[in-house]
Amino acid sequence: MKAIWKGTVIAKSEDVEEIEGNYYFPLDSISKEFFLESHTQSTCPWKGTASYLHVMVEGEINEDAAWYYRDPKEGAEVLKDRVAFWKGIAIKESSKKINWEMLKVLNTFF
């Protein structure tokens, strides 16, 4: 999976967790040169306190466009050291992923 903003890949990983419609990438999969710490925080009743990051590409800042849980609550530990995105950041399948069903169909022709 890739996280893309303004045509730039800002995170890339095949180890992505989907929770409540959000894709959480490993924190070490983000391209750190595109991120700035934010002072914004929010609280989720079951996940805990989220910290935010600004995304900066080509001199443009997308404020609080990424979030992560430094210390998720019990039951949400899978989110530890993972970051999710919103505010116009596109999440796309990696082009390296093989569509096995399509490959099976194509193989029937050969």
N, C-alpha and C positions, 0 to 999 in steps of 0.2 A: 504494500500500500504506500501511497505517496500523499503528502499534504502539500498543496500548491497554492501560492498567492502571487498574483501579478505575473504569472507564467514562470515562477521560480519554485523549484522543489525545496521546501524548507524542512522536510522530514521524510524519511524513507525507511520502511521496515516491513518484513513479513510477519513479525511477531507483534500483532496488533490485537488488542482486546476490544470488542464492541460491547458497550454497556449503555442501555437506555438510548440507543441510536447514535451514540458518540463513539468515535474510534480513538482509543488511547494508545499512543505510540510510546515505546521505551524512551525515557528521557535522553539516553545516550544516542538516539537515532536522529535527533534534531540537529540541523546545521546551526551551531551556536552563534555564528556571525550575524544571523538574522533576528536574534532575540535580545530584548532588554527587559530587565526586571521591572515589575510594576509594584506599587504599594497596595493595590486593590486585593481584597480578600472577600470571599463569600462563604456561607455555611450551608451544607446539605445535611439534613437530619440523619441520613444513614451513611454518608461517605465522609463527612467531617469538613474541615476548613480547606477551601481551595485557595491557592495563590495563583496570581495571574502573571502573564508575560505579554509585552508588546511585541508585535512582529514588525520588522523594518526591512523593506525591500525598495531599492532604487530611491532611497531618501524619503520614502513615504512610510508613515507609521500607522499601523492598524492597532489601536489601543486595546489592551486586554483581550487580544484575539486568541490567546492560548491559556489553558489553566492546568494545574496539577495539584495533587494532594501530597504534601510533605509527610504527613503522618495520618493516613486514613484510619477511620474507625474500624473496630472489629467487624468482620464480615465484608469489608471493602479492601482488604489487604492487597488484592490483585492490582489495585490502582497505584500502589507505591512505586515511585520512580517512573511514572507514565504521564504523558501530556496529551491533552485533547485540544481541538480547535473549533472555532466558529467564526462569525463575522466575515463571511465571504471566502473563507479558506476552503478550497475544494479538496475532497478526499477521493482519490482515484485508485483503482486496481493497478498494481504493478504490471508493466508490460511483459515482464518475465514469467508471469503466472501462466501455466499451461491449461488450456481448456480441454480437459480429457474427453469430454463428450464430443466436442467438435473433432478432436483427433481421431476418435473411433469412427465417426461418420466419414471423414476423409479417407481413412484406411480401407473402407469398404470399396472404394473406387480403384484401388491399386492391388 
